[in-house]
Amino acid sequence: MSRSVAVGVALTVVSALSFGSGALFAKPVYAAGVDWHTLMAWRFLLGAACGWAWVLAFPMRREALRSMDRRTLVVAVLLGVLYTGNSGTYYAALESVPASLGALIVYVYPVLVAVASLRVGRRLEGRRAWGALVLATLGVALAVGNIETSTAPPLGGLLLMLASPVIYTVWIVLAARFSGERRTGVGREAAGAADPVVAGVLMMTATAATYWLSALAAGRPVLPAQIPPVAWGGVVGVGVISTFVAIQAFYGGAHRIGAARASLVSTVEPVWTIGLAGLLLGESLTPLQLVGGGLILFGVVLAQTGSGASPPSAGALRIADE
């Protein structure tokens, strides 16, 4: 393994662990009395602030920002607004759904994207995507269908968690098209594609603005003085580690090993979340739920391996899978 590939794999693992830590940072924030809407407003504000500092620090990024045309700017903003649907449903569900169970359910999105790529972007060969979808669906059924009755989360929370990967799939397909993906090219290989780092910062900014405007309009307690001091550690963790660090590490990893391979390496994410949720939060999954999780992960591997496998989920515009 070359040094570049090793660094790429390491960065991708850092990205996956950072993304997967979001739920673990969020749980103590909720316990302190901060709701998901307030957390998301600060998450994307902090993430966007760090992103802008990163972009403005490099002449190449500044030039990419200056050269971005109006249409690209508008599309990036619209994608940022749409992203509130995915992030909002996931973090709203986390108020009542265990982090370990949420990690299993949400991680069906690569399989959903693989199926979506049969019509949009580069196709997977054969029946691989459909087989992966069957495995992932069965895995979700086992994970959700074997919840212990005494600790069962409310139906509304489960429905929100199930909606999150579906919305994220739609976002990924649209973002992949925006980044230049077509059946004959992916991401930056396509002519006229936007710089993914700059586009990502613009999207995060639009997402932050959407959350802040809606929170202020709804009278949510988002001002700094309204947030308990004990919650700030988790808020900063979600915004800086699970948003900014996660995104930049994924970009760096995908640049070195390819986006498809980076997405495959990222399957360590739910394993990390489930493991730490057990250690830090005392959560546990039943044996059948663990079997379901294994089926989901196997489905993800199946969907992203083999000749021609390069679904839009591997695109360079990933903001976050939650």
ABEGO torsion letter per residue (X at the ends): XBAAAAAAAAAAAAAAAAAAAAAAAAAAAAAAGBBAAAAAAAAAAAAAAAAAAAAAABAAAAAAAAABBAAAAAAAAAAAAAAAAAAAAAAAAAAABBAAAAAAAAAAAAAAAAAAAAABEBBBBEAAAAAAAAAAAAAAAAAAAABBAAABBBAAAAAAAAAAAAAAAAAAAAAAAAAGBBAABBEAABBGBBBAAAAAAAAAAAAAAAAAAAAAAAGBBABAAABBAAAAAAAAAAAAAAAAAAAAAAAAAAAAAEAAAAAAAAAAAAAAAAAAAAAAAGBBBBAAAAAAAAAAAAAAAAAABEBGBBBAAABAABABAX
